[in-house]
Amino acid sequence: MDYRTGPLVLGYQFNWGLYGVLTTQLYTYHQAGFRDNRLIKSIVYGLFIIETLQLIMATHDSFHTLALGWGNDTDLLDVWFSWFDLPFLTGITSATIQCFYAWRLYILSKSYVLAITIVALVQGSAAMAEGLQIFISQNVPGTQVDTFKTTAVWLGGTAFCDIIICCGMFYFLSKSRTGFRTTDSLLNKLIRTTIETGMVTAVIAIIELTLFLTFEHNFYHVVPAFMLSKLYSNSFLVLLNSRRRSNKRSTSTSESFNSLPQFSSSRETNRTGAMKVEFAQRASSEDLGMVSLSETENIDKHHRNPPLDGVLCDV
């Protein structure tokens, strides 16, 4: 019993804890007043609704399994809503966020990232397929055997896609450095945030897959399973909220980026092939976010004499 109920208790606790962190992140995002377009706001609030639904269903399962069904093996091994709230909703969340990252990476690099989108959609579909397999079989003890292939595609694809996104962001942002301390510092912060958030979800997915395939008749894999979806949502909001930073030179907070900047498609270059980072209007140099990268002429002139309504930094 302990090797089944113990992981469930830990999984439910992590689920609630990460939901509390997610609520705080959403409140921060709402208070910041970012002028994001409707699509981005729909993703943010839609993900929160999905996570709330997942939490309600998981709480229902925990009450029936650990309270009403305590000591009853039948209730302990009942599927309840776990077929839907774990693989199904997690697949929707992870695929949505990964496609968003692929879109930002495309705008940043101006190169095709169709592979990332395909991997994201494949792993999301595999997660939903696993949920349907569990619902049809209603066989918790045999879950690892029945869903071996779909689970490997889901979690393996999830980790692989996260690693590709991290490497791609690291490569293209690192390429933008030219030695200006302010801009390089900004890019370093963005690189660090992207890698930290992306690698956390990749590592948790690998851990869940390893536990799922190694221990076939216990619930050890449930602990990272309950964490994965909310880690994706939290990492997504952390990246968006990173555009809001406190101004170190005053007691008041710095102005936030008004919107997610657009990455210019212009391919014009100056003699040195330098690039610039164009911040939103009146953005503080301490802000960090999904900055605009555009190639332009006369970079040195803009760097030495930045306009009053914006900050232009060479990279």
Secondary structure, DSSP 4 states (H G I P E B T S, - for coil): -HHHHHHHHHHHHHHHHHHHHHHHHHHHHHHHT----HHHHHHHHHHHHHHHHHHHHHHHHHHIIIIITTT-HHHHT--TTHHIIIIIHHHHHHHHHHHHHHHHHHHHH-S--HHHHHHHHHHHHHHHHHHHHHHHH--STTHHHHTHHHHHHHHHHHHHHHHHHHHHHHHHHHHT--S-HHHHHHHHHHHHHHHHHHHHHHHHHHHHHHHHHH-TTS-TTHHHHHHHHHHHHHHHHHHHHTT--B-TTSSSBPPPPSSPPPPP------TT--EEEEPPTT--TT--SS-EEEE-S-HHHHHHS--TT--EEE-
